[in-house]
Amino acid sequence: MKYSVLMTVYIKDNPEWLKKAIAGMLAQTLPPSEFVIIKDGEVTAEIAEILAEYESKHAELFKILALEENSGAGAASRFGVLNCTFDYIARMDADDYCTSERIERQFEAFSKNTKLGAVGCLVDEFIDRIENITSRVMLPENHEEIVKFAKKRCPVRHPALLIKKEALLNAENYSDLRIGEDYDIAVKLIMRGYELYNIQEAYVYMRTSADFFRRRGGIKYLKKIYKLKKHFRKIGFYSGFDFIRSFIPHMFVCLMPNFLRDFIYRKFLRGR
């Protein structure tokens, strides 16, 4: 099965983490046919050197492209999709890792259901080292459960997605969002009649930090969440009731003290 890996990088990415993220995708039991990396604006000299080295050593595989200015994950992903050659696109973030069988297992899921537009999986969150797993992101498995879950929270994790390119384009590709691009693309795929599926195994490790949940608070973050959920209301995925039911709890979590938000996330929004 041929597929493109799509990754975006920007100036604040860690070079060593980037190399490990790339290495994880190159080590897949079903290796990629193309590796598209979008530089979202200017990057550091060290990152540029790493990307140039990969492009030099694997000229037939790597396609390194750049946006002149930092435009955000949504816009960079949108540009990246248009430059992917193959029918399936595997997303990966520049600071996360995945197991070698991830893509093979996702293609197995696609082979069992022709209605699928995207396949994800569970995700283990870690701090500093993969061995230091702090929590598991539990996500719904089947499409009906995913749709119900999506009325409140994001039902997928971006670096864990393998997506049909045709489905992405039929869903009008990524929106120019700086937050929630995975939530947005999941919603748009659902609205175009595609089914989603999450394998109930963790094949992806997502990097977090000690203040990860604390950064999910404050007025600035709440305004971004409000804009995203208003977007879902505007495109018809949320009813007025859905919007209120989703936004009000999120508002309280954003505005509560940091220690309490940390407790809520770890106790009720994550698995161990």
C-alpha positions in Angstrom: 0.0 0.0 0.0 1.5 3.3 -1.0 1.1 6.4 1.2 2.5 9.8 1.9 3.7 10.9 5.4 2.8 14.5 6.0 4.6 16.5 8.8 4.7 20.2 9.5 7.6 21.8 11.3 8.2 25.3 12.6 10.9 27.3 14.3 10.2 26.2 17.9 10.5 22.4 17.1 13.2 20.5 18.8 15.7 19.1 16.3 16.5 15.9 18.2 12.8 15.2 18.7 12.2 15.8 15.0 14.8 13.3 14.0 13.2 10.6 16.2 9.8 11.4 14.8 11.1 10.9 11.3 13.0 7.8 12.2 9.8 6.2 13.6 8.0 6.7 10.3 10.9 5.4 8.3 11.0 2.2 10.5 7.4 1.2 9.6 6.7 -2.4 8.6 4.9 -0.8 5.7 7.4 2.0 4.8 6.2 5.2 3.3 6.4 5.9 -0.4 6.8 9.6 0.1 7.7 11.9 3.0 6.3 15.4 2.7 7.6 18.0 5.2 6.2 21.5 5.3 8.4 24.2 6.9 5.8 26.6 8.4 7.7 29.8 8.0 11.3 30.2 9.0 13.0 27.4 10.9 16.3 27.2 12.8 19.5 26.5 11.0 19.8 23.2 12.8 16.3 22.1 11.6 17.1 23.2 8.1 20.3 21.2 8.1 18.5 18.1 9.3 15.9 18.3 6.6 18.5 19.0 3.9 20.4 15.9 5.0 17.3 13.7 4.7 16.5 15.2 1.3 20.1 14.6 0.1 20.3 11.0 1.3 16.7 10.1 0.3 16.0 12.3 -2.7 13.5 9.8 -4.1 11.5 9.8 -0.8 11.6 13.3 0.8 9.8 16.4 -0.5 10.7 19.4 1.6 8.6 22.5 1.0 8.2 25.8 2.7 5.7 28.6 3.5 7.2 32.0 3.5 5.5 33.0 6.8 4.3 31.0 9.8 0.6 30.3 9.0 -0.4 27.8 11.6 -0.9 24.1 11.6 -4.1 24.2 9.6 -2.8 26.3 6.7 0.5 24.3 6.6 -1.4 21.0 6.6 -3.7 22.3 3.8 -0.7 23.1 1.7 0.9 19.8 2.5 -2.1 17.8 1.4 -2.1 19.4 -2.0 1.5 18.3 -2.4 1.0 14.7 -1.3 1.2 12.2 -4.3 -0.5 9.1 -2.9 -4.0 8.1 -2.0 -3.4 7.8 1.7 -1.8 10.4 4.0 -0.3 9.4 7.3 -0.1 12.4 9.7 2.8 12.7 12.2 3.9 15.5 14.5 7.5 16.6 14.7 7.8 15.8 18.5 6.0 12.5 18.7 6.8 8.9 18.1 5.0 5.8 16.8 5.5 2.1 16.9 6.7 0.3 13.8 3.4 -1.6 13.1 1.2 1.5 13.3 0.6 2.0 9.6 0.2 -1.7 8.8 -2.5 -2.0 11.5 -4.3 1.1 10.1 -4.3 -0.3 6.6 -5.8 -3.5 8.0 -8.7 -1.5 9.4 -9.2 0.2 6.0 -9.3 -3.2 4.3 -12.3 -4.2 6.4 -14.5 -1.2 5.7 -14.6 0.7 2.4 -16.6 3.5 4.0 -13.7 4.7 6.2 -12.3 8.1 5.5 -9.7 8.0 8.4 -8.3 5.5 10.9 -6.8 6.6 14.2 -5.7 4.8 17.3 -5.3 5.4 21.0 -2.4 7.5 22.2 0.0 7.3 25.2 1.2 10.6 26.6 4.7 10.9 28.0 7.0 13.4 29.6 10.7 13.5 28.5 11.1 9.8 27.8 8.8 7.3 26.1 9.2 5.1 29.2 7.7 7.8 31.3 4.1 7.4 30.2 1.7 9.6 32.3 -1.6 8.8 30.7 -3.5 7.1 27.9 -5.9 9.1 25.7 -9.0 6.9 25.5 -11.0 7.4 22.3 -14.2 5.9 21.0 -13.8 3.0 18.6 -16.7 2.8 16.2 -18.2 5.4 13.9 -21.4 5.9 15.8 -19.5 6.3 19.1 -17.1 8.7 17.4 -19.9 10.9 16.1 -21.6 11.1 19.5 -18.2 11.8 21.2 -17.4 14.5 18.6 -20.5 16.6 19.7 -18.5 17.3 22.9 -14.8 16.7 22.3 -12.3 15.9 19.7 -12.7 12.1 18.8 -9.2 11.6 17.3 -5.6 12.6 17.7 -3.8 14.2 14.8 -0.5 12.4 14.7 -2.3 9.1 14.9 -4.4 9.5 11.7 -4.1 7.7 8.4 -6.5 9.5 6.0 -7.7 9.0 2.5 -6.6 11.9 0.4 -9.8 11.8 -1.7 -11.8 12.1 1.5 -9.7 15.1 2.7 -10.2 16.9 -0.6 -14.0 16.1 -0.6 -14.1 17.6 2.8 -12.5 20.8 1.4 -9.1 20.0 3.0 -7.9 21.6 6.2 -9.2 24.9 7.4 -6.9 27.8 8.2 -7.1 27.1 12.0 -4.3 27.5 14.6 -6.0 25.2 17.0 -8.1 22.0 16.7 -7.2 21.1 13.1 -7.7 17.4 13.9 -11.1 18.1 15.4 -12.1 20.2 12.4 -11.0 17.6 9.8 -12.8 14.8 11.8 -16.0 16.8 11.8 -15.8 17.6 8.1 -15.2 14.0 7.2 -18.3 13.0 9.3 -20.4 15.6 7.6 -19.3 14.4 4.1 -20.5 10.9 5.0 -17.2 9.2 5.7 -16.8 6.9 8.6 -14.0 7.1 11.2 -12.4 4.4 13.3 -10.0 4.3 16.2 -8.0 1.1 16.8 -8.1 0.4 20.5 -4.4 0.0 20.8 -1.8 2.8 21.4 0.6 2.9 18.5 1.5 6.6 19.0 3.3 8.4 21.8 2.5 12.1 22.2 4.9 14.3 24.1 3.5 16.4 26.9 5.1 18.4 29.7 4.6 19.0 33.4 2.5 22.1 32.6 0.6 20.5 29.7 -2.8 20.8 31.3 -2.1 24.1 32.8 -1.6 25.5 29.3 -5.2 24.4 28.5 -6.5 27.3 30.6 -6.8 31.1 30.6 -8.8 33.6 28.6 -6.6 33.5 25.6 -7.0 29.7 25.2 -10.7 29.9 25.9 -11.2 32.4 23.1 -9.6 30.0 20.7 -11.9 27.2 21.9 -14.9 29.5 21.5 -13.9 30.3 17.9 -13.5 26.7 17.1 -16.9 25.6 18.5 -18.6 28.6 16.9 -17.1 27.3 13.6 -18.8 23.9 14.2 -22.1 25.7 14.9 -21.7 27.7 11.7 -21.1 24.7 9.4 -24.0 22.8 11.0 -22.3 20.1 12.9 -23.3 21.6 16.3 -26.9 22.5 17.1 -27.4 25.3 19.5 -27.8 22.8 22.3 -24.6 21.0 21.2 -22.7 24.2 21.3 -23.9 25.1 24.8 -23.4 21.5 26.1 -19.8 21.5 24.7 -18.6 25.0 25.4 -19.9 25.6 28.9 -18.0 22.7 30.6 -14.9 23.6 28.6 -15.3 27.2 29.8 -15.4 26.2 33.4 -12.3 23.9 33.0 -10.4 26.7 31.2 -11.2 29.2 34.0 -10.6 27.0 37.1 -7.3 27.1 39.0 -4.4 25.3 37.4 -4.2 22.6 40.1 -7.9 21.8 39.7 -7.7 21.7 35.9 -4.8 19.3 36.1 -6.9 17.1 38.4 -9.9 17.1 36.1 -7.9 16.2 33.0 -6.0 13.4 34.7 -9.0 12.0 36.7 -11.8 12.3 34.2 -10.4 13.0 30.7 -7.5 10.6 30.6 -6.9 6.9 31.3 -4.0 5.4 33.1 
